[in-house]
Amino acid sequence: MSNGYTYSQTRELMRQFQIKPSKGLGQNFLTDKNILGRMVDAAEIEKEDEVLEIGPGIGTLTRQLAARAGKVVAVEIDKRLLPVLEYTVEPLGNVKVINGDILSLDLKTLWRDCFAGKVKVVANLPYYVTSPIVMKLLEEGPPLQRIVIMVQREVAQRMSACPGRKDYGALSIAVQYHSQPSIVAVVPPTVFIPPPKVNSAIVRLDIGNSKRYAVKDERLLFQLVRAAFGQRRKTLLNALSGGFTQLDRQGLNESLTYCGIDPGRRGETLSIQEFCCLADYIYEKIGN
């Protein structure tokens, strides 16, 4: 077998193992070898690398990863796919398949049991749980080098958006606080079985050895971010007054002014550094 599967080969495997993609699990099997290759290339997989794949499906991307990496751990939520994965990837010798939900797994335990060092994540993610999975990977602390994922194009644009753009929001800040995102390629629906109703995109998130931003209280920072974008049509002062409860309106106005932020601006115009400055000032002001 080659490292990947064509459209017809994917169809044949689905017929052989009686697989019907689950709409509830967001299953869309990727069939284009060029697109698969771009994902693996974007991750810069080398022979000593350890890779976590989420949602391997029938194992098409898994096979390409295994051909380059030292080890691949593939977490698949759907028990129905275990027989086809046993057929397509387990004979390769450097792939471990785990039946489980990545959102309910303890990542620190997974890392301890399965990996020796920094890990690269490569995945064709179910679109309905993209953001929770990405944030779990970024926030829970296991050492990651890079994340390369297939996501809905609109989500990719939100992840990489700059201040002032309409798609810049809480997800943009959360992703960019932890990583440097870039869009590798836009992908049409026709390369999936079944084709999704939206265009997709490959996104690469580069994670450095140190934090990209320094802030005294991350929890406070993201409380401010959520409040600022909770009512994004409102001015920053009005949005924070309605959604951030630790300071009254006067205190918020004073804090914004001290940080050089016009209270009449909207949250979507603030850079991450400005949010960090505001969070640090409020942290000191409320005496945490």
Secondary structure, 3 states (H helix, E strand, C coil): CCCCCCHHHHHHHHHHCCCCCCCCCCCCEECCHHHHHHHHHHHCCCCCCEEEEECCCCCHHHHHHHHHCCEEEEEECCHHHHHHHHHHCHHHCCEEEEECCCCCCCHHHHHHHHCCCCEEEEEECCHHHHHHHHHHHHHCCCCEEEEEEEEEHHHHHHHHCCCCCCCCCHHHHHHHHHCEEEEEEEECHHHEECCCCCCEEEEEEECCCCCCCCCCCHHHHHHHHHHHHHCCCCCHHHHHHHHCCCCCHHHHHHHHHHCCCCCCCCHHHCCHHHHHHHHHHHHHHCCC
